[in-house]
Amino acid sequence: MRLRNIPGAREKIAENEWSIKEPEQYKGKWNEVFGNDNPIRIEVGMGKGRFIMTLAQMNPDVNYIGIEKYSSVMLRGLQKQEELQLPNIRFIRMEAEVLTEVFGKGEIDRIYLNFSDPWPKDRHAKRRLPSREFLHRYDEILKKDGVVEFKTDNTDLFEFALEEVEPAGWHLDQVTHDLHNDPVMNEGNVMTEYEEKFSSMGNPICKYVVSR
């Protein structure tokens, strides 16, 4: 999907009070950023931020960090945050590959991956966010009982993700190939913009929850 470039988006993000500049300096100290010891959960590839900001509104005793590499998309989330002024959320514009440089061991409680780029070419498999390479990165920053939640409408990507779980040394806790018709896994589900769009087109939503 083509992303519309917004002139000056990167500069606007850098100036925004909710956007964290030089996030590496907070590695192992993210609770200081929020001023409390509440659990920290991150969304890797937050898009316009609807999902993670909804969670932040619903769970004031949990801290959230939205991560996005595309400036023009992330700016939309920051503009919404200017209206909401949620104290328990921050944003980082960065590549997912550097997660372990930004977060310390066991610092994160939960990781959300929603409708991630499928990187369909085989030679790009390592770039897929549910790949074993990324699962190893997540393992470094997650708490011992932390989990990764992954949602997509891309069945090829989902089958790939399922095949990566065991080789990476993870455990498949929950799985569904039709989330919205699964009464157990759909309970309390917060939809993303893409999820709403794709499900309205009749695409079933796949989801898994994995842990170490």
C-alpha contacts under 8 A as a table, 3 or more apart, distances in Angstrom:
res1	aa1	res2	aa2	distance
3	L	72	S	7.73
3	L	73	V	7.75
4	R	72	S	7.08
5	N	72	S	5.71
6	I	9	A	5.54
6	I	72	S	5.29
8	G	11	E	5.32
8	G	12	K	6.22
9	A	12	K	5.11
9	A	13	I	6.17
9	A	71	S	5.64
9	A	72	S	5.53
9	A	75	L	6.34
10	R	13	I	5.13
10	R	14	A	6.26
10	R	71	S	5.46
10	R	72	S	7.55
11	E	14	A	5.08
11	E	15	E	6.37
12	K	15	E	5.21
12	K	16	N	6.25
12	K	75	L	7.55
13	I	16	N	5.16
13	I	19	S	6.28
13	I	71	S	7.35
13	I	74	M	7.96
13	I	75	L	6.33
13	I	78	L	7.61
14	A	19	S	6.66
14	A	20	I	7.84
14	A	21	K	6.64
15	E	19	S	7.69
16	N	19	S	5.44
16	N	78	L	7.61
17	E	20	I	7.61
18	W	78	L	7.18
18	W	81	Q	7.85
18	W	89	I	7.70
18	W	90	R	5.28
18	W	91	F	6.19
19	S	78	L	7.73
19	S	90	R	6.03
19	S	91	F	4.74
19	S	92	I	5.75
19	S	93	R	7.73
20	I	23	P	5.84
20	I	90	R	6.94
20	I	91	F	6.10
20	I	92	I	5.45
20	I	93	R	7.97
21	K	92	I	7.37
22	E	25	Q	6.18
23	P	26	Y	5.59
23	P	27	K	7.22
23	P	92	I	7.33
23	P	102	V	5.83
24	E	27	K	5.45
24	E	101	E	5.97
24	E	102	V	4.41
24	E	103	F	7.54
25	Q	102	V	7.49
26	Y	29	K	4.96
26	Y	30	W	5.60
26	Y	33	V	7.76
26	Y	102	V	6.88
26	Y	103	F	7.51
27	K	30	W	6.60
27	K	101	E	7.05
27	K	102	V	4.95
27	K	103	F	4.60
27	K	104	G	5.22
28	G	103	F	5.90
28	G	104	G	4.35
28	G	105	K	7.32
28	G	107	E	6.45
29	K	32	E	5.57
29	K	33	V	7.24
29	K	104	G	7.96
30	W	33	V	5.13
30	W	34	F	6.82
30	W	103	F	7.86
30	W	107	E	7.96
31	N	34	F	5.22
31	N	35	G	5.82
31	N	36	N	5.56
31	N	37	D	5.56
31	N	38	N	7.34
31	N	40	I	7.96
32	E	35	G	4.77
32	E	36	N	6.68
34	F	63	N	7.30
34	F	87	P	7.75
34	F	88	N	6.72
38	N	61	D	6.15
38	N	62	V	5.49
38	N	63	N	6.29
39	P	61	D	7.79
39	P	62	V	5.30
39	P	63	N	5.98
39	P	108	I	7.17
39	P	109	D	5.80
40	I	62	V	6.22
40	I	63	N	4.68
40	I	64	Y	5.67
40	I	65	I	7.47
40	I	107	E	7.26
40	I	108	I	5.23
40	I	109	D	5.43
40	I	110	R	7.17
41	R	62	V	7.42
41	R	63	N	6.24
41	R	64	Y	4.92
41	R	65	I	6.39
41	R	108	I	5.79
41	R	109	D	5.37
41	R	110	R	4.73
41	R	111	I	5.87
41	R	112	Y	7.81
42	I	64	Y	5.59
42	I	65	I	4.71
42	I	66	G	5.81
42	I	67	I	7.20
42	I	108	I	7.37
42	I	110	R	6.49
42	I	111	I	5.07
42	I	112	Y	6.23
43	E	46	M	5.60
43	E	52	I	6.87
43	E	64	Y	7.84
43	E	65	I	6.52
43	E	66	G	5.09
43	E	67	I	5.96
43	E	111	I	5.78
43	E	112	Y	4.52
43	E	113	L	6.06
43	E	114	N	7.81
44	V	66	G	6.63
44	V	67	I	5.00
44	V	68	E	6.56
44	V	96	A	6.75
44	V	111	I	7.24
44	V	112	Y	6.29
44	V	113	L	5.65
44	V	114	N	7.79
45	G	66	G	7.41
45	G	67	I	5.55
45	G	68	E	4.73
45	G	69	K	7.23
45	G	113	L	6.83
45	G	114	N	7.10
45	G	116	S	6.78
46	M	49	G	5.17
46	M	50	R	7.99
46	M	51	F	7.50
46	M	52	I	7.14
46	M	66	G	5.57
46	M	67	I	5.77
46	M	68	E	5.59
46	M	74	M	7.62
46	M	114	N	7.49
47	G	50	R	7.93
47	G	68	E	6.43
47	G	73	V	5.68
47	G	74	M	6.13
47	G	77	G	7.62
48	K	73	V	5.44
48	K	74	M	5.60
48	K	75	L	7.48
48	K	76	R	5.33
48	K	77	G	4.66
49	G	52	I	5.59
49	G	53	M	5.96
49	G	66	G	7.09
49	G	74	M	7.30
49	G	76	R	7.62
49	G	77	G	4.82
50	R	53	M	5.37
50	R	54	T	6.03
50	R	77	G	7.25
50	R	192	T	6.21
50	R	193	E	6.91
51	F	54	T	5.31
51	F	55	L	6.43
51	F	190	V	6.37
51	F	191	M	6.33
51	F	192	T	5.03
51	F	193	E	7.73
52	I	55	L	5.04
52	I	56	A	6.18
52	I	64	Y	7.09
52	I	65	I	7.96
52	I	66	G	6.77
53	M	56	A	4.89
53	M	57	Q	6.23
53	M	81	Q	7.90
53	M	89	I	7.43
54	T	57	Q	5.15
54	T	58	M	6.24
54	T	190	V	7.48
55	L	58	M	5.00
55	L	59	N	5.94
55	L	190	V	7.58
56	A	59	N	5.22
56	A	60	P	5.96
56	A	62	V	7.05
56	A	63	N	7.12
56	A	64	Y	6.49
56	A	86	L	7.22
56	A	88	N	6.37
56	A	89	I	6.58
57	Q	60	P	6.13
57	Q	86	L	7.18
59	N	62	V	5.61
60	P	63	N	7.45
60	P	88	N	6.51
61	D	88	N	7.78
62	V	88	N	6.83
63	N	88	N	4.76
63	N	89	I	5.85
64	Y	88	N	6.14
64	Y	89	I	4.65
64	Y	90	R	6.49
65	I	89	I	5.60
65	I	90	R	4.88
65	I	91	F	5.41
65	I	92	I	7.24
66	G	89	I	7.56
66	G	90	R	6.40
66	G	91	F	4.72
66	G	92	I	6.28
67	I	91	F	5.95
67	I	92	I	4.94
67	I	93	R	5.90
67	I	94	M	6.62
67	I	96	A	7.75
68	E	71	S	7.50
68	E	73	V	7.80
68	E	74	M	6.10
68	E	91	F	7.95
68	E	92	I	6.54
68	E	93	R	5.08
68	E	94	M	6.02
68	E	95	E	7.18
69	K	74	M	7.70
69	K	93	R	5.13
69	K	94	M	4.80
69	K	95	E	5.35
69	K	96	A	7.77
70	Y	73	V	5.56
70	Y	74	M	6.24
70	Y	93	R	7.21
71	S	74	M	5.15
71	S	75	L	5.99
71	S	93	R	6.89
72	S	75	L	5.34
72	S	76	R	7.05
73	V	76	R	5.63
73	V	77	G	7.26
74	M	77	G	5.24
74	M	78	L	6.48
74	M	93	R	7.35
75	L	78	L	5.03
75	L	79	Q	6.16
76	R	79	Q	5.15
76	R	80	K	6.38
77	G	80	K	5.12
77	G	81	Q	6.22
78	L	81	Q	4.88
78	L	82	E	6.23
78	L	91	F	7.77
79	Q	82	E	5.14
79	Q	83	E	6.90
80	K	83	E	5.30
80	K	84	L	6.37
81	Q	84	L	4.83
81	Q	85	Q	5.38
81	Q	86	L	6.66
82	E	85	Q	5.50
86	L	89	I	6.16
94	M	98	V	7.73
95	E	98	V	6.17
95	E	99	L	7.83
96	A	99	L	5.61
97	E	100	T	7.87
97	E	134	F	7.75
98	V	101	E	5.30
98	V	102	V	6.71
99	L	102	V	5.27
99	L	103	F	6.17
99	L	137	R	7.06
99	L	138	Y	7.91
99	L	141	I	8.00
100	T	103	F	5.41
100	T	104	G	6.76
100	T	137	R	6.33
100	T	138	Y	7.93
100	T	140	E	6.84
100	T	141	I	6.56
101	E	104	G	7.64
103	F	107	E	6.40
103	F	108	I	7.54
103	F	141	I	6.04
104	G	107	E	5.35
104	G	140	E	7.62
104	G	141	I	5.61
105	K	140	E	5.34
105	K	141	I	4.41
105	K	142	L	6.71
105	K	143	K	7.47
106	G	109	D	7.63
106	G	140	E	6.77
106	G	141	I	4.75
106	G	142	L	4.51
106	G	143	K	3.92
106	G	144	K	6.78
107	E	141	I	5.62
107	E	142	L	6.03
107	E	143	K	6.20
108	I	111	I	7.51
108	I	141	I	5.76
108	I	142	L	4.72
108	I	143	K	5.93
108	I	146	G	7.37
109	D	142	L	5.86
109	D	143	K	5.67
109	D	145	D	7.79
109	D	146	G	5.06
109	D	147	V	7.22
110	R	142	L	6.88
110	R	146	G	5.38
110	R	147	V	5.15
110	R	148	V	5.92
110	R	149	E	7.77
111	I	138	Y	7.85
111	I	147	V	6.48
111	I	148	V	4.74
111	I	149	E	6.29
112	Y	148	V	5.93
112	Y	149	E	4.97
112	Y	150	F	6.10
113	L	116	S	6.43
113	L	129	L	7.37
113	L	130	P	7.91
113	L	148	V	7.46
113	L	149	E	6.10
113	L	150	F	4.66
113	L	151	K	6.41
114	N	150	F	5.78
114	N	151	K	4.89
114	N	152	T	6.23
114	N	192	T	7.58
115	F	150	F	7.85
115	F	151	K	5.84
115	F	152	T	4.50
115	F	153	D	7.02
115	F	154	N	7.90
115	F	194	Y	7.08
115	F	195	E	7.71
116	S	128	R	7.54
116	S	129	L	6.71
116	S	152	T	7.11
117	D	128	R	6.84
117	D	129	L	7.83
118	P	128	R	6.23
118	P	154	N	7.49
118	P	157	L	5.81
119	W	122	D	7.94
119	W	124	H	5.85
119	W	125	A	6.59
119	W	127	R	6.93
119	W	128	R	6.14
120	P	124	H	7.18
120	P	125	A	7.51
120	P	157	L	7.92
121	K	124	H	5.49
121	K	125	A	6.94
122	D	125	A	5.32
123	R	126	K	7.66
124	H	127	R	5.52
124	H	128	R	7.28
125	A	128	R	5.53
125	A	131	S	6.98
126	K	129	L	7.94
126	K	131	S	5.99
126	K	132	R	7.66
126	K	133	E	6.13
126	K	134	F	7.66
127	R	131	S	7.26
127	R	134	F	7.93
128	R	131	S	5.36
128	R	134	F	7.63
129	L	134	F	5.77
129	L	135	L	7.90
130	P	134	F	6.21
130	P	135	L	6.46
130	P	150	F	7.67
130	P	161	A	5.34
130	P	164	E	7.48
131	S	134	F	5.34
131	S	135	L	6.19
131	S	160	F	7.81
131	S	161	A	6.25
131	S	164	E	5.97
132	R	135	L	4.78
132	R	136	H	6.17
132	R	164	E	5.43
132	R	165	V	6.95
132	R	167	P	7.20
132	R	168	A	5.12
133	E	136	H	5.36
133	E	137	R	6.70
133	E	168	A	7.92
134	F	137	R	4.91
134	F	138	Y	6.19
135	L	138	Y	4.97
135	L	139	D	6.10
135	L	168	A	6.64
136	H	139	D	5.06
136	H	140	E	6.64
136	H	168	A	6.88
137	R	140	E	5.36
137	R	141	I	7.01
138	Y	141	I	5.46
138	Y	142	L	5.97
139	D	142	L	5.40
139	D	212	R	7.37
142	L	145	D	7.75
142	L	146	G	5.39
142	L	147	V	7.48
143	K	146	G	4.88
144	K	212	R	7.21
145	D	211	S	7.09
145	D	212	R	7.18
146	G	211	S	6.33
146	G	212	R	7.53
147	V	209	V	6.59
147	V	210	V	5.59
147	V	211	S	4.64
147	V	212	R	7.48
148	V	209	V	5.67
148	V	210	V	5.36
148	V	211	S	6.46
149	E	207	K	7.22
149	E	208	Y	5.85
149	E	209	V	4.58
149	E	210	V	6.68
150	F	207	K	5.45
150	F	208	Y	5.44
150	F	209	V	6.57
151	K	205	I	6.84
151	K	206	C	5.60
151	K	207	K	4.40
151	K	208	Y	6.84
152	T	155	T	7.53
152	T	157	L	7.80
152	T	158	F	6.85
152	T	195	E	7.78
152	T	205	I	5.80
152	T	206	C	5.38
152	T	207	K	6.61
153	D	158	F	7.95
153	D	195	E	7.72
153	D	198	F	7.13
153	D	203	N	6.34
153	D	204	P	6.14
153	D	205	I	4.72
153	D	206	C	5.87
154	N	157	L	5.42
154	N	158	F	6.23
154	N	206	C	7.86
155	T	158	F	4.92
155	T	159	E	6.11
155	T	206	C	7.41
156	D	159	E	5.26
156	D	160	F	6.25
157	L	160	F	5.03
157	L	161	A	6.10
158	F	161	A	4.91
158	F	162	L	6.21
158	F	206	C	6.96
159	E	162	L	5.12
159	E	163	E	6.30
160	F	163	E	5.17
160	F	164	E	6.40
161	A	164	E	5.19
161	A	165	V	6.68
162	L	165	V	5.57
163	E	166	E	6.89
163	E	167	P	7.65
164	E	167	P	5.66
164	E	168	A	6.18
165	V	168	A	5.44
165	V	169	G	6.61
165	V	170	W	5.23
165	V	171	H	6.53
165	V	172	L	6.88
165	V	210	V	7.64
166	E	169	G	5.09
166	E	170	W	5.41
166	E	171	H	6.54
166	E	172	L	7.98
167	P	170	W	7.53
169	G	212	R	7.00
170	W	210	V	6.58
170	W	211	S	5.69
170	W	212	R	4.74
171	H	210	V	5.46
171	H	211	S	5.29
171	H	212	R	5.89
172	L	175	V	7.25
172	L	208	Y	7.27
172	L	209	V	6.37
172	L	210	V	4.66
172	L	211	S	6.78
173	D	208	Y	7.45
173	D	209	V	5.49
173	D	210	V	5.25
173	D	211	S	6.84
174	Q	185	M	7.82
174	Q	208	Y	5.39
174	Q	209	V	5.06
174	Q	210	V	7.04
175	V	206	C	7.69
175	V	207	K	5.74
175	V	208	Y	4.28
175	V	209	V	6.54
176	T	179	L	5.76
176	T	182	D	7.15
176	T	185	M	7.59
176	T	206	C	5.65
176	T	207	K	5.47
176	T	208	Y	6.52
177	H	204	P	6.91
177	H	205	I	6.32
177	H	206	C	4.28
177	H	207	K	6.58
178	D	181	N	5.67
178	D	182	D	6.35
178	D	204	P	5.07
178	D	205	I	5.19
178	D	206	C	5.54
178	D	207	K	7.83
179	L	182	D	5.07
179	L	185	M	6.45
179	L	186	N	5.67
179	L	204	P	7.08
179	L	205	I	5.33
179	L	206	C	5.82
179	L	207	K	6.43
180	H	183	P	7.42
180	H	186	N	5.68
180	H	204	P	7.52
180	H	205	I	6.93
181	N	186	N	7.32
182	D	185	M	5.68
182	D	186	N	5.65
183	P	186	N	5.33
183	P	187	E	6.11
184	V	187	E	5.66
185	M	189	N	7.57
186	N	189	N	5.09
191	M	195	E	5.67
191	M	196	E	6.19
192	T	195	E	4.97
192	T	196	E	6.26
193	E	196	E	5.36
193	E	197	K	6.30
194	Y	197	K	5.00
194	Y	198	F	5.94
195	E	198	F	5.30
195	E	199	S	5.85
195	E	205	I	7.35
196	E	199	S	5.41
196	E	200	S	6.09
197	K	200	S	5.34
197	K	201	M	6.62
198	F	201	M	5.10
198	F	202	G	6.69
198	F	203	N	5.49
198	F	204	P	7.94
199	S	202	G	5.01
199	S	203	N	4.88
199	S	204	P	6.16
199	S	205	I	6.89
200	S	203	N	7.28
